[in-house]
Amino acid sequence: MTTISERIVPSAVAASLAAAMLLAGCSAAQPNADAEASAPQTEAPAASQAGAVTFTDDTGAEVTVDNPQRVVACMGSFASIWELAGGTLVGASDDAFTLSDYDLKSENVQKVGDFSNPNLESIIALEPDFVIMTSGSGGRGGDSSQADLKAALAASNIPVACFQVTTFADYERMLRTCCDITGRDDLYEQNAQATADRIAYVNHDIDDAIRAGILSEGDLPDTTHAVLGPDHSSRIQTLVMDMVETSAAVDDIRMSDAVWNAMMELRSFLFERVYSAPAVTDEVAKATHLVDDLFDYYVAHTEEVPEEYRVIAEGDDLRAVTDYVAGMTDRFAKNLFQQLFIPHSVHY
């Protein structure tokens, strides 16, 4: 048996994994019901030196950049994305200053013409070490001839990447690439992943609760149906498109007040009707028991923990066991529990 101090670790792991094993499928990372709707933002650390990064842009071209410091963005929303990734700009298209009030943070940013027809001479005069353009095949970029400038910039040995951003998934992918370039994983988490997770929690948990018989679509508040739509697909579309459109007008990732408030109303509804429902809390208790038993077993049999976990833990057996159990999927954990603790039929 483990000591009380040793059980501090598995109890935290159990609480996290238990939620992931619910028959209702609720997320393991549910927000605290008493927490603020969004955590206060702390001052970001300075951009790290990411070194050379190679990626494939949306035209299929391979692009390599090495810690660029003189960046030109040929669309206002792209200028905003680059700054959200921790980068600074020397040039941007006119709409970054006027069309949607992007409120650029970089100092002394120069205009390089309208996004539909950027001025090649103005871009080259800024001596950029990276230029971000639209592929011109969708969204506002569909009216642009930027792709025609790519060859001219490449001839001047200026790295160019073209992106096509018409959905939140496109936005998330572009921000991921920009954060890879700047070395700011923290800003990707802050500006994209956390928001995507919040949308996923609400919508996936509603679907899972409906499948588990805890809710029906008609149980959801009429006020949220009126704003977000009557079903799963319309909710997703409304939340994502509202975020894309609202974020395009500011220097942050956000929703309109109406849509944000509707999502928070759904979140409160889920805490009341789903996360605290007996059908869910009963499964949490079962899953907690399962994870605790697995943890105790491997603490007593550390030689059975896969070698790679023991190597990474560098002799810390509790850390090796914790990492191993925490990395189990629900199906693997349940099968393992049955193998270790449920009697098997014996045939003579």
TISEVO-192089 format. One line per 8 residues: number of its first residue (from 1); their letters; for each residue x, y, z of C-alpha. Coordinates in nm, 2 decimals. Each point is the difference from the previous one (the first is absolute). Example, Ala and Ser with C-alpha at 12.3 -4.5 7.8 and 13.67 -1.06 7.14 Angstrom:
2
1	AS	1.23 -0.45 0.78 | 0.14 0.34 -0.07 .
***
This chain:
348
1	MTTISERI	0.00 0.00 0.00 | 0.11 0.36 -0.07 | 0.03 0.26 0.27 | -0.23 0.30 0.03 | 0.27 0.23 -0.15 | 0.04 -0.24 -0.29 | -0.37 0.01 -0.07 | 0.00 0.37 -0.06 .
9	VPSAVAAS	0.13 -0.06 -0.35 | -0.23 -0.28 -0.11 | -0.31 0.18 0.14 | 0.08 0.29 -0.23 | 0.05 -0.23 -0.29 | -0.31 -0.19 0.08 | -0.21 0.31 0.01 | 0.12 0.10 -0.34 .
17	LAAAMLLA	-0.03 -0.34 -0.17 | -0.33 -0.09 0.17 | -0.18 0.28 -0.19 | 0.13 -0.13 -0.33 | -0.15 -0.35 0.08 | -0.35 0.11 0.05 | -0.27 -0.18 -0.20 | -0.13 0.34 -0.08 .
25	GCSAAQPN	0.34 0.09 -0.15 | 0.05 0.32 0.19 | 0.34 0.16 -0.05 | 0.29 -0.06 0.24 | 0.08 0.37 0.00 | -0.33 0.15 0.10 | 0.03 0.36 0.13 | -0.07 0.07 0.36 .
33	ADAEASAP	-0.36 0.11 0.05 | 0.12 0.28 0.24 | 0.28 0.12 -0.23 | -0.01 0.31 -0.21 | -0.13 -0.05 -0.35 | 0.34 0.07 -0.13 | 0.33 0.01 0.20 | 0.18 0.33 0.05 .
41	QTEAPAAS	0.28 0.04 -0.25 | 0.35 0.04 0.12 | 0.28 0.19 -0.17 | 0.15 -0.22 -0.27 | 0.37 -0.08 0.01 | 0.22 0.13 -0.27 | 0.01 -0.20 -0.32 | 0.25 -0.28 0.00 .
49	QAGAVTFT	0.26 -0.07 -0.26 | -0.18 -0.28 -0.19 | 0.28 -0.04 -0.27 | -0.07 -0.12 -0.35 | -0.35 -0.13 -0.06 | -0.11 -0.17 -0.32 | -0.37 -0.05 -0.09 | -0.23 -0.04 -0.29 .
57	DDTGAEVT	-0.23 0.29 -0.08 | -0.35 -0.01 -0.15 | 0.13 0.00 -0.36 | 0.20 -0.32 0.07 | 0.34 0.19 0.00 | 0.26 -0.08 0.26 | 0.11 0.31 0.19 | 0.29 0.04 0.24 .
65	VDNPQRVV	0.04 0.30 0.23 | 0.26 0.06 0.28 | -0.12 0.23 0.28 | -0.14 0.27 -0.23 | 0.00 0.35 0.15 | -0.11 0.21 -0.30 | -0.33 -0.14 -0.10 | -0.26 0.13 -0.25 .
73	ACMGSFAS	-0.36 -0.12 0.01 | -0.20 0.06 -0.31 | -0.34 -0.03 0.17 | -0.13 0.16 0.31 | -0.11 -0.32 0.17 | 0.33 -0.16 -0.08 | 0.18 0.29 0.17 | -0.21 -0.05 0.31 .
81	IWELAGGT	0.07 -0.38 0.00 | 0.38 0.07 -0.03 | -0.02 0.23 0.30 | -0.21 -0.24 0.20 | 0.28 -0.25 -0.06 | 0.25 0.24 0.16 | 0.14 0.14 -0.32 | 0.07 0.36 -0.10 .
89	LVGASDDA	-0.07 0.17 -0.33 | 0.17 0.25 -0.22 | -0.27 0.02 -0.26 | -0.37 -0.09 -0.05 | -0.27 0.05 -0.25 | -0.22 0.30 0.03 | -0.30 -0.18 0.15 | 0.21 -0.08 0.30 .
97	FTLSDYDL	-0.01 0.37 0.09 | -0.35 0.10 -0.12 | -0.25 -0.27 -0.11 | -0.06 -0.19 0.33 | 0.20 0.19 0.26 | 0.25 -0.28 0.07 | 0.19 0.23 0.23 | 0.35 -0.12 -0.08 .
105	KSENVQKV	0.24 -0.01 0.29 | 0.32 0.02 -0.20 | 0.17 0.34 -0.03 | 0.06 0.19 -0.32 | -0.19 -0.25 -0.22 | 0.00 0.12 -0.36 | -0.29 -0.04 -0.25 | 0.07 -0.21 -0.31 .
113	GDFSNPNL	-0.32 0.06 -0.19 | -0.35 -0.15 -0.01 | -0.02 -0.38 0.07 | -0.16 -0.05 -0.34 | 0.31 0.14 -0.18 | 0.31 0.05 0.23 | 0.27 0.22 -0.12 | 0.31 -0.21 -0.08 .
121	ESIIALEP	0.24 0.29 0.02 | -0.13 0.10 0.34 | 0.05 -0.35 0.13 | 0.35 -0.04 -0.13 | 0.10 0.35 0.13 | -0.07 -0.12 0.36 | 0.27 -0.28 -0.05 | -0.22 -0.27 0.15 .
129	DFVIMTSG	0.13 -0.34 0.11 | -0.35 -0.15 -0.02 | -0.32 0.10 -0.19 | -0.34 -0.15 0.09 | -0.25 0.00 -0.29 | -0.34 -0.14 -0.08 | -0.03 -0.28 -0.26 | -0.29 0.19 -0.16 .
137	SGGRGGDS	-0.22 -0.30 -0.03 | -0.27 0.07 0.27 | -0.16 0.25 0.23 | 0.11 0.37 -0.04 | 0.32 -0.14 -0.15 | -0.20 -0.12 -0.30 | 0.01 0.36 -0.13 | 0.38 0.02 0.03 .
145	SQADLKAA	0.28 -0.03 -0.25 | 0.26 -0.06 0.27 | 0.11 -0.34 -0.14 | 0.13 0.18 -0.31 | 0.26 0.18 0.22 | 0.14 -0.31 0.16 | 0.24 -0.08 -0.28 | 0.13 0.36 -0.01 .
153	LAASNIPV	0.07 -0.01 0.38 | 0.16 -0.34 -0.03 | 0.23 0.13 -0.27 | 0.12 0.25 0.26 | 0.07 -0.28 0.24 | -0.29 0.10 0.24 | -0.18 -0.29 0.16 | -0.37 0.01 -0.08 .
161	ACFQVTTF	-0.28 -0.21 0.15 | -0.36 0.00 -0.13 | -0.29 -0.09 0.21 | -0.37 -0.05 -0.06 | -0.22 0.07 0.31 | -0.37 -0.04 -0.03 | -0.09 -0.21 0.30 | 0.11 -0.02 0.36 .
169	ADYERMLR	0.20 -0.32 -0.08 | 0.19 0.20 -0.26 | 0.06 0.28 0.25 | 0.12 -0.25 0.27 | 0.24 -0.17 -0.25 | 0.15 0.34 -0.11 | 0.04 0.11 0.36 | 0.17 -0.33 0.08 .
177	TCCDITGR	0.25 0.06 -0.28 | 0.07 0.35 0.11 | 0.05 -0.10 0.36 | 0.24 -0.27 -0.12 | 0.20 0.27 -0.18 | 0.00 0.24 0.30 | 0.06 -0.28 0.25 | -0.31 0.10 0.20 .
185	DDLYEQNA	-0.19 -0.31 0.08 | -0.16 0.18 0.30 | -0.17 0.24 -0.24 | -0.14 -0.28 -0.21 | -0.15 -0.15 0.31 | -0.13 0.34 0.12 | -0.15 0.12 -0.33 | -0.11 -0.31 -0.18 .
193	QATADRIA	0.00 -0.32 0.19 | -0.18 0.12 0.31 | -0.28 0.16 -0.21 | -0.04 -0.31 -0.21 | -0.01 -0.22 0.31 | -0.27 0.22 0.15 | -0.22 -0.04 -0.31 | 0.07 -0.38 0.00 .
201	YVNHDIDD	-0.09 -0.04 0.37 | -0.34 0.15 -0.04 | -0.10 -0.16 -0.32 | 0.15 -0.35 0.05 | -0.14 -0.02 0.35 | -0.35 0.09 -0.12 | 0.02 -0.27 -0.26 | 0.14 -0.26 0.25 .
209	AIRAGILS	-0.27 0.09 0.26 | -0.27 -0.05 -0.27 | 0.14 -0.34 -0.10 | 0.01 -0.10 0.37 | -0.36 0.09 0.04 | 0.08 0.28 0.25 | -0.14 0.28 -0.22 | -0.20 0.05 -0.32 .
217	EGDLPDTT	0.06 0.28 -0.24 | -0.33 0.15 0.11 | 0.13 0.03 0.36 | 0.25 0.27 -0.10 | -0.10 0.36 0.08 | -0.21 0.17 -0.27 | 0.22 0.31 0.03 | 0.31 -0.19 -0.11 .
225	HAVLGPDH	-0.19 -0.17 -0.29 | -0.11 0.35 -0.11 | 0.36 0.12 -0.02 | 0.20 -0.31 -0.09 | -0.24 -0.21 -0.20 | -0.22 -0.30 0.06 | 0.25 -0.29 -0.03 | 0.36 -0.10 0.02 .
233	SSRIQTLV	0.11 0.10 -0.35 | -0.15 0.34 0.02 | 0.15 0.06 0.34 | 0.35 -0.09 -0.12 | -0.04 0.22 -0.31 | -0.13 0.30 0.20 | 0.27 -0.02 0.26 | 0.29 -0.05 -0.25 .
241	MDMVETSA	-0.11 0.26 -0.25 | -0.09 0.26 0.26 | 0.35 -0.05 0.15 | 0.17 0.03 -0.34 | -0.20 0.31 -0.10 | 0.03 0.17 0.34 | 0.37 -0.08 0.04 | 0.08 0.15 -0.34 .
249	AVDDIRMS	-0.10 0.34 0.13 | 0.23 0.00 0.31 | 0.34 -0.11 0.11 | -0.13 -0.29 0.21 | -0.20 -0.32 -0.03 | -0.35 0.07 0.11 | -0.38 -0.04 -0.07 | -0.27 0.26 -0.02 .
257	DAVWNAMM	-0.17 0.07 0.33 | -0.32 -0.17 -0.10 | 0.16 -0.33 -0.11 | 0.24 0.00 0.30 | -0.28 0.05 0.25 | -0.21 -0.28 -0.17 | 0.30 -0.24 0.03 | 0.05 0.09 0.36 .
265	ELRSFLFE	-0.37 -0.06 0.07 | 0.04 -0.34 -0.16 | 0.30 -0.06 0.22 | -0.19 0.09 0.32 | -0.29 -0.23 -0.12 | 0.24 -0.29 -0.04 | 0.15 0.04 0.34 | -0.35 -0.01 0.15 .
273	RVYSAPAV	-0.16 -0.27 -0.21 | 0.30 -0.22 -0.12 | 0.32 0.03 0.20 | -0.18 -0.02 0.33 | -0.26 -0.26 -0.11 | 0.00 -0.33 0.20 | 0.05 -0.20 -0.31 | 0.33 0.18 -0.06 .
281	TDEVAKAT	0.12 0.02 0.36 | -0.06 -0.37 0.04 | 0.22 -0.07 -0.29 | 0.27 0.23 0.13 | 0.01 -0.20 0.32 | 0.04 -0.32 -0.19 | 0.27 0.14 -0.22 | 0.18 0.15 0.30 .
289	HLVDDLFD	0.00 -0.34 0.16 | 0.13 -0.16 -0.32 | 0.29 0.24 -0.03 | 0.10 -0.01 0.37 | 0.01 -0.38 -0.02 | 0.22 0.00 -0.31 | 0.23 0.26 0.16 | 0.04 -0.21 0.32 .
297	YYVAHTEE	0.07 -0.31 -0.20 | 0.28 0.16 -0.20 | 0.15 0.16 0.30 | 0.03 -0.35 0.15 | 0.12 -0.14 -0.34 | 0.22 0.27 -0.15 | 0.19 -0.26 -0.20 | -0.32 -0.04 -0.21 .
305	VPEEYRVI	0.00 0.37 -0.10 | 0.12 0.02 -0.36 | 0.37 0.08 -0.02 | -0.03 0.33 -0.18 | -0.19 0.15 0.29 | 0.26 -0.11 0.25 | 0.28 0.14 -0.21 | -0.17 0.34 -0.04 .
313	AEGDDLRA	-0.07 0.00 0.38 | 0.37 -0.05 0.08 | -0.06 -0.22 0.30 | -0.31 0.18 0.13 | -0.24 -0.30 0.02 | -0.30 0.21 0.10 | 0.05 0.23 -0.30 | 0.04 -0.30 -0.24 .
321	VTDYVAGM	-0.33 -0.16 0.13 | -0.18 0.33 -0.01 | 0.11 0.07 -0.36 | -0.09 -0.35 -0.11 | -0.35 0.00 0.16 | -0.07 0.36 -0.11 | 0.08 -0.10 -0.36 | -0.25 -0.28 -0.01 .
329	TDRFAKNL	-0.31 0.03 -0.22 | -0.33 -0.09 0.17 | -0.03 -0.32 -0.21 | 0.35 -0.11 0.08 | -0.05 0.07 0.37 | -0.32 -0.19 0.03 | 0.14 -0.30 -0.19 | 0.31 0.01 0.22 .
337	FQQLFIPH	-0.21 0.02 0.32 | -0.20 -0.30 -0.12 | 0.32 -0.19 -0.07 | 0.15 0.08 0.34 | -0.29 -0.01 0.24 | -0.30 -0.19 -0.16 | 0.02 -0.38 0.04 | 0.02 -0.20 -0.32 .
345	SVHY	-0.17 -0.32 -0.08 | 0.23 -0.30 0.06 | -0.06 -0.31 -0.21 | 0.12 -0.34 0.11 .
***
